[in-house]
Amino acid sequence: MEIARIEKRIGVRAPSDRIWELISDLPGWDRWNPVETSVEGTIAYGGSLALTEAIEGLPERRVAVRVGEWQPYAQLVWIEKRGLWFRSMRYFEIEELEPGSCIVANGHIFSGLRGELHFDRHRKALHGAVVAIAEGLKAAAES
């Protein structure tokens, strides 16, 4: 395996614009995202983001990433090069099923030999992180 993926999809009873409002308010992530906090930067192609990542069971770390793709009301993707043979892609995707009802996915894609090893070693913690993020976003969007 050269690519490893972990994802959580969740139904959210809110319109895509409400969900995007939460995702695009980077300083506001502290209110709903228990894993990625102190987010700073600009959502733009190639834009820089910085955030603190606190995944249970792993050391807290400050992360500097680049926005790879984004589409308002639909997706935000950022990429981190974590050294030789290790790249991480993190994403949010919003799929509006009908007005006021969406499926939201968030996840990690790891590539490279060291990415695969990181995924294998920390699969349970990574899964817990994407679940916590999904549940936090859902609760904030539906309130």
N, CA, C and O atoms as CSV, one atom per row, in Angstrom:
chain,resi,resn,atom,element,x,y,z
A,1,MET,N,N,0.855,-1.177,0.000
A,1,MET,CA,C,0.000,0.000,0.000
A,1,MET,C,C,0.896,1.235,0.000
A,1,MET,O,O,1.769,1.367,0.858
A,2,GLU,N,N,0.688,2.137,-0.955
A,2,GLU,CA,C,1.444,3.376,-0.991
A,2,GLU,C,C,0.608,4.554,-0.540
A,2,GLU,O,O,1.148,5.613,-0.217
A,3,ILE,N,N,-0.707,4.381,-0.513
A,3,ILE,CA,C,-1.606,5.430,-0.051
A,3,ILE,C,C,-2.506,4.835,1.017
A,3,ILE,O,O,-3.074,3.759,0.829
A,4,ALA,N,N,-2.635,5.525,2.124
A,4,ALA,CA,C,-3.505,5.081,3.212
A,4,ALA,C,C,-4.505,6.196,3.487
A,4,ALA,O,O,-4.142,7.371,3.540
A,5,ARG,N,N,-5.760,5.818,3.662
A,5,ARG,CA,C,-6.820,6.809,3.835
A,5,ARG,C,C,-7.667,6.458,5.045
A,5,ARG,O,O,-7.978,5.291,5.285
A,6,ILE,N,N,-8.033,7.479,5.803
A,6,ILE,CA,C,-8.983,7.308,6.896
A,6,ILE,C,C,-9.973,8.455,6.802
A,6,ILE,O,O,-9.577,9.611,6.648
A,7,GLU,N,N,-11.267,8.140,6.893
A,7,GLU,CA,C,-12.300,9.135,6.655
A,7,GLU,C,C,-13.507,8.875,7.540
A,7,GLU,O,O,-13.801,7.734,7.897
A,8,LYS,N,N,-14.196,9.941,7.886
A,8,LYS,CA,C,-15.484,9.848,8.567
A,8,LYS,C,C,-16.479,10.676,7.780
A,8,LYS,O,O,-16.254,11.858,7.522
A,9,ARG,N,N,-17.578,10.048,7.402
A,9,ARG,CA,C,-18.682,10.730,6.727
A,9,ARG,C,C,-19.833,10.800,7.716
A,9,ARG,O,O,-20.092,9.842,8.445
A,10,ILE,N,N,-20.526,11.937,7.741
A,10,ILE,CA,C,-21.604,12.125,8.700
A,10,ILE,C,C,-22.714,12.955,8.065
A,10,ILE,O,O,-22.446,13.905,7.331
A,11,GLY,N,N,-23.958,12.591,8.352
A,11,GLY,CA,C,-25.096,13.376,7.901
A,11,GLY,C,C,-25.266,14.599,8.785
A,11,GLY,O,O,-25.182,14.507,10.010
A,12,VAL,N,N,-25.507,15.743,8.159
A,12,VAL,CA,C,-25.680,16.996,8.897
A,12,VAL,C,C,-26.957,17.668,8.399
A,12,VAL,O,O,-27.126,17.897,7.201
A,13,ARG,N,N,-27.847,17.979,9.329
A,13,ARG,CA,C,-29.093,18.684,8.986
A,13,ARG,C,C,-28.840,20.189,9.036
A,13,ARG,O,O,-29.247,20.886,9.965
A,14,ALA,N,N,-28.159,20.653,8.006
A,14,ALA,CA,C,-27.859,22.075,7.844
A,14,ALA,C,C,-27.515,22.299,6.373
A,14,ALA,O,O,-27.045,21.382,5.700
A,15,PRO,N,N,-27.746,23.507,5.875
A,15,PRO,CA,C,-27.372,23.789,4.487
A,15,PRO,C,C,-25.854,23.872,4.323
A,15,PRO,O,O,-25.119,24.115,5.280
A,16,SER,N,N,-25.415,23.666,3.101
A,16,SER,CA,C,-23.976,23.690,2.832
A,16,SER,C,C,-23.359,25.044,3.172
A,16,SER,O,O,-22.199,25.104,3.579
A,17,ASP,N,N,-24.115,26.132,3.010
A,17,ASP,CA,C,-23.534,27.439,3.328
A,17,ASP,C,C,-23.257,27.580,4.825
A,17,ASP,O,O,-22.294,28.250,5.198
A,18,ARG,N,N,-24.067,26.974,5.692
A,18,ARG,CA,C,-23.814,27.012,7.140
A,18,ARG,C,C,-22.554,26.206,7.470
A,18,ARG,O,O,-21.727,26.644,8.270
A,19,ILE,N,N,-22.414,25.046,6.862
A,19,ILE,CA,C,-21.238,24.204,7.112
A,19,ILE,C,C,-19.983,24.904,6.607
A,19,ILE,O,O,-18.959,24.918,7.291
A,20,TRP,N,N,-20.058,25.485,5.416
A,20,TRP,CA,C,-18.913,26.201,4.869
A,20,TRP,C,C,-18.551,27.403,5.730
A,20,TRP,O,O,-17.372,27.711,5.908
A,21,GLU,N,N,-19.556,28.077,6.262
A,21,GLU,CA,C,-19.308,29.214,7.154
A,21,GLU,C,C,-18.428,28.788,8.338
A,21,GLU,O,O,-17.514,29.516,8.723
A,22,LEU,N,N,-18.702,27.619,8.909
A,22,LEU,CA,C,-17.901,27.113,10.022
A,22,LEU,C,C,-16.490,26.734,9.582
A,22,LEU,O,O,-15.514,27.056,10.261
A,23,ILE,N,N,-16.387,26.051,8.448
A,23,ILE,CA,C,-15.084,25.609,7.957
A,23,ILE,C,C,-14.219,26.806,7.547
A,23,ILE,O,O,-13.020,26.827,7.827
A,24,SER,N,N,-14.809,27.783,6.896
A,24,SER,CA,C,-14.019,28.912,6.388
A,24,SER,C,C,-13.670,29.936,7.468
A,24,SER,O,O,-12.818,30.796,7.240
A,25,ASP,N,N,-14.310,29.863,8.637
A,25,ASP,CA,C,-13.972,30.741,9.757
A,25,ASP,C,C,-12.820,30.098,10.535
A,25,ASP,O,O,-13.036,29.491,11.584
A,26,LEU,N,N,-11.616,30.232,10.023
A,26,LEU,CA,C,-10.463,29.535,10.600
A,26,LEU,C,C,-10.261,29.810,12.085
A,26,LEU,O,O,-10.059,28.858,12.838
A,27,PRO,N,N,-10.303,31.067,12.554
A,27,PRO,CA,C,-10.128,31.299,13.992
A,27,PRO,C,C,-11.246,30.676,14.837
A,27,PRO,O,O,-11.054,30.424,16.026
A,28,GLY,N,N,-12.406,30.428,14.231
A,28,GLY,CA,C,-13.539,29.842,14.940
A,28,GLY,C,C,-13.467,28.338,15.117
A,28,GLY,O,O,-14.315,27.765,15.801
A,29,TRP,N,N,-12.468,27.672,14.513
A,29,TRP,CA,C,-12.370,26.214,14.642
A,29,TRP,C,C,-12.265,25.775,16.093
A,29,TRP,O,O,-12.708,24.681,16.442
A,30,ASP,N,N,-11.684,26.616,16.943
A,30,ASP,CA,C,-11.537,26.255,18.356
A,30,ASP,C,C,-12.888,25.948,19.005
A,30,ASP,O,O,-12.947,25.214,19.992
A,31,ARG,N,N,-13.976,26.506,18.459
A,31,ARG,CA,C,-15.298,26.302,19.046
A,31,ARG,C,C,-15.903,24.943,18.708
A,31,ARG,O,O,-16.768,24.469,19.444
A,32,TRP,N,N,-15.480,24.299,17.625
A,32,TRP,CA,C,-16.103,23.032,17.241
A,32,TRP,C,C,-15.109,21.910,16.937
A,32,TRP,O,O,-15.492,20.740,16.924
A,33,ASN,N,N,-13.862,22.239,16.697
A,33,ASN,CA,C,-12.881,21.224,16.304
A,33,ASN,C,C,-11.951,20.933,17.488
A,33,ASN,O,O,-11.110,21.764,17.831
A,34,PRO,N,N,-12.097,19.764,18.112
A,34,PRO,CA,C,-11.267,19.459,19.272
A,34,PRO,C,C,-9.844,19.019,18.935
A,34,PRO,O,O,-9.022,18.850,19.836
A,35,VAL,N,N,-9.545,18.833,17.663
A,35,VAL,CA,C,-8.253,18.284,17.241
A,35,VAL,C,C,-7.358,19.356,16.622
A,35,VAL,O,O,-6.171,19.429,16.942
A,36,GLU,N,N,-7.907,20.176,15.752
A,36,GLU,CA,C,-7.146,21.197,15.034
A,36,GLU,C,C,-7.583,22.566,15.549
A,36,GLU,O,O,-8.705,23.004,15.297
A,37,THR,N,N,-6.691,23.231,16.267
A,37,THR,CA,C,-7.035,24.494,16.906
A,37,THR,C,C,-6.008,25.561,16.551
A,37,THR,O,O,-5.015,25.290,15.877
A,38,SER,N,N,-6.263,26.768,17.013
A,38,SER,CA,C,-5.366,27.908,16.758
A,38,SER,C,C,-5.034,28.020,15.273
A,38,SER,O,O,-3.877,28.193,14.890
A,39,VAL,N,N,-6.076,27.918,14.443
A,39,VAL,CA,C,-5.890,27.926,12.988
A,39,VAL,C,C,-5.754,29.365,12.500
A,39,VAL,O,O,-6.530,30.246,12.870
A,40,GLU,N,N,-4.746,29.573,11.659
A,40,GLU,CA,C,-4.467,30.883,11.073
A,40,GLU,C,C,-4.160,30.686,9.601
A,40,GLU,O,O,-3.732,29.610,9.182
A,41,GLY,N,N,-4.381,31.726,8.827
A,41,GLY,CA,C,-3.987,31.675,7.428
A,41,GLY,C,C,-5.098,32.133,6.514
A,41,GLY,O,O,-6.069,32.762,6.934
A,42,THR,N,N,-4.921,31.796,5.239
A,42,THR,CA,C,-5.838,32.229,4.193
A,42,THR,C,C,-6.246,31.040,3.345
A,42,THR,O,O,-5.407,30.265,2.886
A,43,ILE,N,N,-7.553,30.909,3.146
A,43,ILE,CA,C,-8.047,29.880,2.233
A,43,ILE,C,C,-7.975,30.460,0.824
A,43,ILE,O,O,-8.793,31.294,0.435
A,44,ALA,N,N,-6.988,30.005,0.079
A,44,ALA,CA,C,-6.756,30.412,-1.302
A,44,ALA,C,C,-5.841,29.358,-1.917
A,44,ALA,O,O,-5.103,28.687,-1.197
A,45,TYR,N,N,-5.880,29.206,-3.234
A,45,TYR,CA,C,-5.000,28.229,-3.872
A,45,TYR,C,C,-3.558,28.529,-3.511
A,45,TYR,O,O,-3.065,29.630,-3.760
A,46,GLY,N,N,-2.883,27.557,-2.928
A,46,GLY,CA,C,-1.497,27.739,-2.503
A,46,GLY,C,C,-1.350,28.528,-1.216
A,46,GLY,O,O,-0.231,28.788,-0.775
A,47,GLY,N,N,-2.472,28.914,-0.604
A,47,GLY,CA,C,-2.434,29.691,0.629
A,47,GLY,C,C,-1.819,28.904,1.773
A,47,GLY,O,O,-1.878,27.675,1.803
A,48,SER,N,N,-1.240,29.614,2.692
A,48,SER,CA,C,-0.615,28.990,3.858
A,48,SER,C,C,-1.593,28.955,5.017
A,48,SER,O,O,-2.315,29.920,5.268
A,49,LEU,N,N,-1.606,27.836,5.718
A,49,LEU,CA,C,-2.359,27.684,6.957
A,49,LEU,C,C,-1.397,27.186,8.027
A,49,LEU,O,O,-0.450,26.456,7.736
A,50,ALA,N,N,-1.647,27.585,9.253
A,50,ALA,CA,C,-0.910,27.066,10.403
A,50,ALA,C,C,-1.946,26.673,11.441
A,50,ALA,O,O,-2.939,27.376,11.630
A,51,LEU,N,N,-1.719,25.559,12.112
A,51,LEU,CA,C,-2.657,25.090,13.117
A,51,LEU,C,C,-1.945,24.217,14.123
A,51,LEU,O,O,-0.846,23.722,13.873
A,52,THR,N,N,-2.583,24.034,15.261
A,52,THR,CA,C,-2.081,23.122,16.273
A,52,THR,C,C,-2.902,21.847,16.182
A,52,THR,O,O,-4.131,21.890,16.241
A,53,GLU,N,N,-2.231,20.720,16.037
A,53,GLU,CA,C,-2.885,19.414,15.927
A,53,GLU,C,C,-2.660,18.638,17.213
A,53,GLU,O,O,-1.523,18.411,17.627
A,54,ALA,N,N,-3.759,18.235,17.841
A,54,ALA,CA,C,-3.687,17.473,19.092
A,54,ALA,C,C,-4.532,16.212,18.944
A,54,ALA,O,O,-5.720,16.207,19.268
A,55,ILE,N,N,-3.913,15.155,18.455
A,55,ILE,CA,C,-4.579,13.860,18.300
A,55,ILE,C,C,-4.260,13.042,19.544
A,55,ILE,O,O,-3.098,12.879,19.916
A,56,GLU,N,N,-5.310,12.530,20.179
A,56,GLU,CA,C,-5.122,11.763,21.412
A,56,GLU,C,C,-4.137,10.617,21.187
A,56,GLU,O,O,-4.261,9.850,20.231
A,57,GLY,N,N,-3.169,10.518,22.076
A,57,GLY,CA,C,-2.163,9.463,21.986
A,57,GLY,C,C,-0.920,9.856,21.195
A,57,GLY,O,O,0.060,9.112,21.172
A,58,LEU,N,N,-0.953,11.015,20.548
A,58,LEU,CA,C,0.199,11.503,19.787
A,58,LEU,C,C,0.635,12.849,20.369
A,58,LEU,O,O,-0.183,13.555,20.958
A,59,PRO,N,N,1.891,13.208,20.215
A,59,PRO,CA,C,2.329,14.511,20.727
A,59,PRO,C,C,1.638,15.657,19.983
A,59,PRO,O,O,1.455,15.595,18.767
A,60,GLU,N,N,1.263,16.689,20.714
A,60,GLU,CA,C,0.704,17.879,20.081
A,60,GLU,C,C,1.785,18.515,19.222
A,60,GLU,O,O,2.959,18.511,19.590
A,61,ARG,N,N,1.385,19.068,18.066
A,61,ARG,CA,C,2.367,19.681,17.184
A,61,ARG,C,C,1.774,20.860,16.437
A,61,ARG,O,O,0.577,20.898,16.151
A,62,ARG,N,N,2.622,21.811,16.128
A,62,ARG,CA,C,2.243,22.958,15.301
A,62,ARG,C,C,2.527,22.567,13.862
A,62,ARG,O,O,3.609,22.067,13.552
A,63,VAL,N,N,1.560,22.792,12.981
A,63,VAL,CA,C,1.623,22.321,11.605
A,63,VAL,C,C,1.531,23.507,10.648
A,63,VAL,O,O,0.689,24.387,10.822
A,64,ALA,N,N,2.393,23.527,9.644
A,64,ALA,CA,C,2.328,24.510,8.562
A,64,ALA,C,C,1.999,23.757,7.279
A,64,ALA,O,O,2.708,22.825,6.901
A,65,VAL,N,N,0.919,24.164,6.609
A,65,VAL,CA,C,0.444,23.452,5.425
A,65,VAL,C,C,0.122,24.438,4.307
A,65,VAL,O,O,0.089,25.650,4.517
A,66,ARG,N,N,-0.113,23.897,3.126
A,66,ARG,CA,C,-0.532,24.680,1.969
A,66,ARG,C,C,-1.904,24.195,1.516
A,66,ARG,O,O,-2.179,22.995,1.500
A,67,VAL,N,N,-2.758,25.143,1.150
A,67,VAL,CA,C,-4.058,24.785,0.591
A,67,VAL,C,C,-3.817,24.217,-0.802
A,67,VAL,O,O,-3.193,24.862,-1.645
A,68,GLY,N,N,-4.313,23.009,-1.037
A,68,GLY,CA,C,-4.161,22.368,-2.337
A,68,GLY,C,C,-5.345,22.647,-3.242
A,68,GLY,O,O,-5.179,22.962,-4.421
A,69,GLU,N,N,-6.536,22.531,-2.687
A,69,GLU,CA,C,-7.761,22.776,-3.438
A,69,GLU,C,C,-8.796,23.349,-2.487
A,69,GLU,O,O,-8.776,23.079,-1.286
A,70,TRP,N,N,-9.683,24.128,-3.032
A,70,TRP,CA,C,-10.831,24.576,-2.257
A,70,TRP,C,C,-11.913,25.022,-3.216
A,70,TRP,O,O,-11.642,25.547,-4.297
A,71,GLN,N,N,-13.111,24.804,-2.804
A,71,GLN,CA,C,-14.284,25.251,-3.543
A,71,GLN,C,C,-15.318,25.648,-2.506
A,71,GLN,O,O,-15.764,24.803,-1.731
A,72,PRO,N,N,-15.710,26.918,-2.474
A,72,PRO,CA,C,-16.677,27.338,-1.458
A,72,PRO,C,C,-17.909,26.430,-1.450
A,72,PRO,O,O,-18.413,26.038,-2.502
A,73,TYR,N,N,-18.372,26.112,-0.270
A,73,TYR,CA,C,-19.560,25.283,-0.035
A,73,TYR,C,C,-19.365,23.821,-0.440
A,73,TYR,O,O,-20.326,23.051,-0.421
A,74,ALA,N,N,-18.150,23.423,-0.804
A,74,ALA,CA,C,-17.945,22.051,-1.266
A,74,ALA,C,C,-16.708,21.372,-0.680
A,74,ALA,O,O,-16.810,20.225,-0.245
A,75,GLN,N,N,-15.541,22.028,-0.648
A,75,GLN,CA,C,-14.351,21.325,-0.162
A,75,GLN,C,C,-13.228,22.263,0.243
A,75,GLN,O,O,-13.108,23.389,-0.240
A,76,LEU,N,N,-12.410,21.746,1.153
A,76,LEU,CA,C,-11.156,22.378,1.545
A,76,LEU,C,C,-10.135,21.253,1.695
A,76,LEU,O,O,-10.357,20.292,2.432
A,77,VAL,N,N,-9.019,21.387,0.991
A,77,VAL,CA,C,-7.966,20.376,1.012
A,77,VAL,C,C,-6.648,21.070,1.314
A,77,VAL,O,O,-6.319,22.084,0.699
A,78,TRP,N,N,-5.886,20.519,2.273
A,78,TRP,CA,C,-4.554,21.061,2.508
A,78,TRP,C,C,-3.540,19.939,2.549
A,78,TRP,O,O,-3.859,18.790,2.856
A,79,ILE,N,N,-2.306,20.304,2.231
A,79,ILE,CA,C,-1.234,19.324,2.054
A,79,ILE,C,C,-0.052,19.698,2.936
A,79,ILE,O,O,0.325,20.864,3.051
A,80,GLU,N,N,0.518,18.674,3.552
A,80,GLU,CA,C,1.710,18.859,4.377
A,80,GLU,C,C,2.777,17.871,3.922
A,80,GLU,O,O,2.529,16.667,3.860
A,81,LYS,N,N,3.944,18.371,3.609
A,81,LYS,CA,C,5.091,17.514,3.325
A,81,LYS,C,C,5.788,17.285,4.656
A,81,LYS,O,O,6.267,18.226,5.289
A,82,ARG,N,N,5.838,16.033,5.072
A,82,ARG,CA,C,6.353,15.717,6.406
A,82,ARG,C,C,7.698,15.008,6.319
A,82,ARG,O,O,7.982,14.093,7.092
A,83,GLY,N,N,8.507,15.435,5.387
A,83,GLY,CA,C,9.834,14.846,5.240
A,83,GLY,C,C,9.896,13.897,4.061
A,83,GLY,O,O,8.935,13.732,3.310
A,84,LEU,N,N,11.048,13.284,3.926
A,84,LEU,CA,C,11.292,12.346,2.842
A,84,LEU,C,C,10.340,11.159,2.960
A,84,LEU,O,O,10.228,10.569,4.035
A,85,TRP,N,N,9.664,10.805,1.897
A,85,TRP,CA,C,8.767,9.652,1.829
A,85,TRP,C,C,7.533,9.773,2.716
A,85,TRP,O,O,7.014,8.766,3.199
A,86,PHE,N,N,7.060,11.004,2.935
A,86,PHE,CA,C,5.886,11.168,3.792
A,86,PHE,C,C,5.165,12.454,3.405
A,86,PHE,O,O,5.700,13.555,3.535
A,87,ARG,N,N,3.956,12.284,2.934
A,87,ARG,CA,C,3.101,13.415,2.584
A,87,ARG,C,C,1.721,13.144,3.164
A,87,ARG,O,O,1.230,12.016,3.128
A,88,SER,N,N,1.111,14.176,3.693
A,88,SER,CA,C,-0.211,14.067,4.296
A,88,SER,C,C,-1.157,15.043,3.615
A,88,SER,O,O,-0.816,16.207,3.405
A,89,MET,N,N,-2.338,14.567,3.274
A,89,MET,CA,C,-3.373,15.427,2.728
A,89,MET,C,C,-4.564,15.354,3.672
A,89,MET,O,O,-4.968,14.266,4.082
A,90,ARG,N,N,-5.117,16.485,4.014
A,90,ARG,CA,C,-6.235,16.573,4.959
A,90,ARG,C,C,-7.370,17.279,4.238
A,90,ARG,O,O,-7.122,18.221,3.485
A,91,TYR,N,N,-8.609,16.849,4.449
A,91,TYR,CA,C,-9.702,17.434,3.675
A,91,TYR,C,C,-11.032,17.457,4.418
A,91,TYR,O,O,-11.282,16.684,5.343
A,92,PHE,N,N,-11.870,18.383,3.965
A,92,PHE,CA,C,-13.292,18.440,4.283
A,92,PHE,C,C,-14.020,18.462,2.949
A,92,PHE,O,O,-13.621,19.188,2.038
A,93,GLU,N,N,-15.089,17.671,2.822
A,93,GLU,CA,C,-15.929,17.690,1.629
A,93,GLU,C,C,-17.383,17.787,2.074
A,93,GLU,O,O,-17.801,17.109,3.012
A,94,ILE,N,N,-18.142,18.627,1.401
A,94,ILE,CA,C,-19.554,18.829,1.700
A,94,ILE,C,C,-20.354,18.429,0.467
A,94,ILE,O,O,-20.110,18.930,-0.631
A,95,GLU,N,N,-21.302,17.530,0.653
A,95,GLU,CA,C,-22.197,17.136,-0.434
A,95,GLU,C,C,-23.620,17.452,0.011
A,95,GLU,O,O,-24.138,16.838,0.944
A,96,GLU,N,N,-24.248,18.415,-0.663
A,96,GLU,CA,C,-25.618,18.772,-0.307
A,96,GLU,C,C,-26.568,17.815,-1.012
A,96,GLU,O,O,-26.616,17.776,-2.241
A,97,LEU,N,N,-27.326,17.039,-0.233
A,97,LEU,CA,C,-28.263,16.071,-0.778
A,97,LEU,C,C,-29.556,16.752,-1.207
A,97,LEU,O,O,-30.132,16.435,-2.248
A,98,GLU,N,N,-29.994,17.690,-0.382
A,98,GLU,CA,C,-31.154,18.532,-0.651
A,98,GLU,C,C,-31.001,19.750,0.250
A,98,GLU,O,O,-30.193,19.720,1.178
A,99,PRO,N,N,-31.741,20.801,0.009
A,99,PRO,CA,C,-31.578,21.986,0.868
A,99,PRO,C,C,-31.742,21.622,2.352
A,99,PRO,O,O,-32.735,21.019,2.759
A,100,GLY,N,N,-30.739,22.006,3.138
A,100,GLY,CA,C,-30.783,21.743,4.570
A,100,GLY,C,C,-30.333,20.362,4.993
A,100,GLY,O,O,-30.491,19.997,6.159
A,101,SER,N,N,-29.773,19.578,4.074
A,101,SER,CA,C,-29.330,18.224,4.398
A,101,SER,C,C,-28.060,17.885,3.612
A,101,SER,O,O,-28.067,17.872,2.381
A,102,CYS,N,N,-26.985,17.616,4.328
A,102,CYS,CA,C,-25.688,17.374,3.686
A,102,CYS,C,C,-25.014,16.125,4.260
A,102,CYS,O,O,-25.329,15.668,5.359
A,103,ILE,N,N,-24.100,15.607,3.494
A,103,ILE,CA,C,-23.135,14.620,3.969
A,103,ILE,C,C,-21.804,15.361,4.000
A,103,ILE,O,O,-21.399,15.976,3.013
A,104,VAL,N,N,-21.131,15.294,5.141
A,104,VAL,CA,C,-19.833,15.939,5.281
A,104,VAL,C,C,-18.792,14.855,5.555
A,104,VAL,O,O,-18.970,14.012,6.433
A,105,ALA,N,N,-17.720,14.893,4.800
A,105,ALA,CA,C,-16.607,13.964,5.003
A,105,ALA,C,C,-15.397,14.764,5.461
A,105,ALA,O,O,-15.175,15.894,5.025
A,106,ASN,N,N,-14.626,14.159,6.344
A,106,ASN,CA,C,-13.323,14.719,6.685
A,106,ASN,C,C,-12.381,13.549,6.845
A,106,ASN,O,O,-12.768,12.482,7.320
A,107,GLY,N,N,-11.147,13.758,6.448
A,107,GLY,CA,C,-10.215,12.650,6.529
A,107,GLY,C,C,-8.782,13.043,6.246
A,107,GLY,O,O,-8.449,14.205,6.013
A,108,HIS,N,N,-7.946,12.012,6.279
A,108,HIS,CA,C,-6.516,12.119,6.002
A,108,HIS,C,C,-6.186,11.133,4.890
A,108,HIS,O,O,-6.747,10.039,4.827
A,109,ILE,N,N,-5.279,11.529,4.023
A,109,ILE,CA,C,-4.686,10.604,3.058
A,109,ILE,C,C,-3.177,10.711,3.243
A,109,ILE,O,O,-2.602,11.792,3.118
A,110,PHE,N,N,-2.551,9.593,3.538
A,110,PHE,CA,C,-1.103,9.545,3.733
A,110,PHE,C,C,-0.482,8.834,2.546
A,110,PHE,O,O,-0.998,7.818,2.081
A,111,SER,N,N,0.627,9.371,2.056
A,111,SER,CA,C,1.331,8.715,0.960
A,111,SER,C,C,2.814,8.654,1.278
A,111,SER,O,O,3.326,9.392,2.120
A,112,GLY,N,N,3.482,7.756,0.581
A,112,GLY,CA,C,4.897,7.520,0.810
A,112,GLY,C,C,5.102,6.439,1.861
A,112,GLY,O,O,4.206,6.149,2.653
A,113,LEU,N,N,6.271,5.857,1.859
A,113,LEU,CA,C,6.572,4.756,2.775
A,113,LEU,C,C,6.383,5.163,4.231
A,113,LEU,O,O,5.752,4.434,4.997
A,114,ARG,N,N,6.913,6.302,4.619
A,114,ARG,CA,C,6.766,6.735,6.017
A,114,ARG,C,C,5.321,7.104,6.337
A,114,ARG,O,O,4.889,6.951,7.479
A,115,GLY,N,N,4.564,7.588,5.348
A,115,GLY,CA,C,3.150,7.875,5.548
A,115,GLY,C,C,2.368,6.613,5.847
A,115,GLY,O,O,1.504,6.591,6.723
A,116,GLU,N,N,2.686,5.557,5.101
A,116,GLU,CA,C,2.037,4.267,5.330
A,116,GLU,C,C,2.355,3.734,6.728
A,116,GLU,O,O,1.470,3.226,7.417
A,117,LEU,N,N,3.600,3.848,7.138
A,117,LEU,CA,C,3.994,3.379,8.469
A,117,LEU,C,C,3.306,4.188,9.567
A,117,LEU,O,O,2.857,3.629,10.567
A,118,HIS,N,N,3.224,5.512,9.377
A,118,HIS,CA,C,2.531,6.371,10.344
A,118,HIS,C,C,1.066,5.950,10.462
A,118,HIS,O,O,0.538,5.819,11.566
A,119,PHE,N,N,0.420,5.740,9.321
A,119,PHE,CA,C,-0.978,5.316,9.305
A,119,PHE,C,C,-1.150,3.982,10.039
A,119,PHE,O,O,-2.033,3.851,10.887
A,120,ASP,N,N,-0.327,3.015,9.723
A,120,ASP,CA,C,-0.439,1.699,10.363
A,120,ASP,C,C,-0.241,1.790,11.870
A,120,ASP,O,O,-0.948,1.126,12.627
A,121,ARG,N,N,0.688,2.582,12.302
A,121,ARG,CA,C,1.017,2.703,13.722
A,121,ARG,C,C,-0.057,3.464,14.506
A,121,ARG,O,O,-0.278,3.182,15.684
A,122,HIS,N,N,-0.725,4.427,13.860
A,122,HIS,CA,C,-1.631,5.323,14.580
A,122,HIS,C,C,-3.074,5.282,14.068
A,122,HIS,O,O,-3.829,6.229,14.286
A,123,ARG,N,N,-3.457,4.219,13.404
A,123,ARG,CA,C,-4.789,4.107,12.800
A,123,ARG,C,C,-5.919,4.391,13.795
A,123,ARG,O,O,-6.844,5.138,13.477
A,124,LYS,N,N,-5.853,3.810,14.983
A,124,LYS,CA,C,-6.923,3.975,15.965
A,124,LYS,C,C,-7.035,5.440,16.402
A,124,LYS,O,O,-8.144,5.968,16.487
A,125,ALA,N,N,-5.922,6.096,16.678
A,125,ALA,CA,C,-5.938,7.497,17.096
A,125,ALA,C,C,-6.431,8.401,15.967
A,125,ALA,O,O,-7.192,9.337,16.213
A,126,LEU,N,N,-6.008,8.130,14.743
A,126,LEU,CA,C,-6.442,8.926,13.598
A,126,LEU,C,C,-7.946,8.791,13.379
A,126,LEU,O,O,-8.627,9.770,13.073
A,127,HIS,N,N,-8.457,7.569,13.539
A,127,HIS,CA,C,-9.894,7.347,13.396
A,127,HIS,C,C,-10.655,8.127,14.467
A,127,HIS,O,O,-11.661,8.771,14.171
A,128,GLY,N,N,-10.182,8.069,15.692
A,128,GLY,CA,C,-10.817,8.823,16.768
A,128,GLY,C,C,-10.824,10.319,16.483
A,128,GLY,O,O,-11.786,11.012,16.815
A,129,ALA,N,N,-9.762,10.817,15.874
A,129,ALA,CA,C,-9.671,12.249,15.560
A,129,ALA,C,C,-10.692,12.662,14.509
A,129,ALA,O,O,-11.375,13.671,14.681
A,130,VAL,N,N,-10.809,11.896,13.420
A,130,VAL,CA,C,-11.760,12.292,12.371
A,130,VAL,C,C,-13.202,12.161,12.871
A,130,VAL,O,O,-14.069,12.937,12.469
A,131,VAL,N,N,-13.459,11.194,13.736
A,131,VAL,CA,C,-14.805,11.063,14.320
A,131,VAL,C,C,-15.109,12.273,15.205
A,131,VAL,O,O,-16.192,12.849,15.106
A,132,ALA,N,N,-14.178,12.661,16.058
A,132,ALA,CA,C,-14.383,13.809,16.942
A,132,ALA,C,C,-14.605,15.092,16.146
A,132,ALA,O,O,-15.455,15.906,16.504
A,133,ILE,N,N,-13.856,15.270,15.085
A,133,ILE,CA,C,-14.009,16.458,14.232
A,133,ILE,C,C,-15.384,16.449,13.570
A,133,ILE,O,O,-16.069,17.471,13.552
A,134,ALA,N,N,-15.791,15.306,13.028
A,134,ALA,CA,C,-17.106,15.203,12.372
A,134,ALA,C,C,-18.234,15.508,13.344
A,134,ALA,O,O,-19.160,16.249,13.015
A,135,GLU,N,N,-18.160,14.945,14.523
A,135,GLU,CA,C,-19.217,15.163,15.511
A,135,GLU,C,C,-19.252,16.614,15.980
A,135,GLU,O,O,-20.333,17.162,16.197
A,136,GLY,N,N,-18.091,17.245,16.139
A,136,GLY,CA,C,-18.040,18.649,16.532
A,136,GLY,C,C,-18.614,19.563,15.471
A,136,GLY,O,O,-19.357,20.495,15.784
A,137,LEU,N,N,-18.271,19.300,14.202
A,137,LEU,CA,C,-18.788,20.105,13.100
A,137,LEU,C,C,-20.294,19.937,12.975
A,137,LEU,O,O,-21.014,20.916,12.779
A,138,LYS,N,N,-20.775,18.706,13.087
A,138,LYS,CA,C,-22.216,18.431,13.017
A,138,LYS,C,C,-22.965,19.187,14.113
A,138,LYS,O,O,-23.966,19.847,13.836
A,139,ALA,N,N,-22.491,19.095,15.342
A,139,ALA,CA,C,-23.158,19.763,16.465
A,139,ALA,C,C,-23.194,21.279,16.261
A,139,ALA,O,O,-24.215,21.915,16.525
A,140,ALA,N,N,-22.094,21.857,15.795
A,140,ALA,CA,C,-22.045,23.304,15.577
A,140,ALA,C,C,-22.964,23.729,14.442
A,140,ALA,O,O,-23.647,24.747,14.548
A,141,ALA,N,N,-22.989,22.964,13.361
A,141,ALA,CA,C,-23.811,23.317,12.202
A,141,ALA,C,C,-25.307,23.191,12.489
A,141,ALA,O,O,-26.116,23.957,11.966
A,142,GLU,N,N,-25.660,22.227,13.316
A,142,GLU,CA,C,-27.075,21.972,13.596
A,142,GLU,C,C,-27.618,22.831,14.732
A,142,GLU,O,O,-28.825,22.837,14.975
A,143,SER,N,N,-26.750,23.555,15.429
A,143,SER,CA,C,-27.248,24.364,16.562
A,143,SER,C,C,-27.782,25.711,16.118
A,143,SER,O,O,-28.234,26.500,16.948
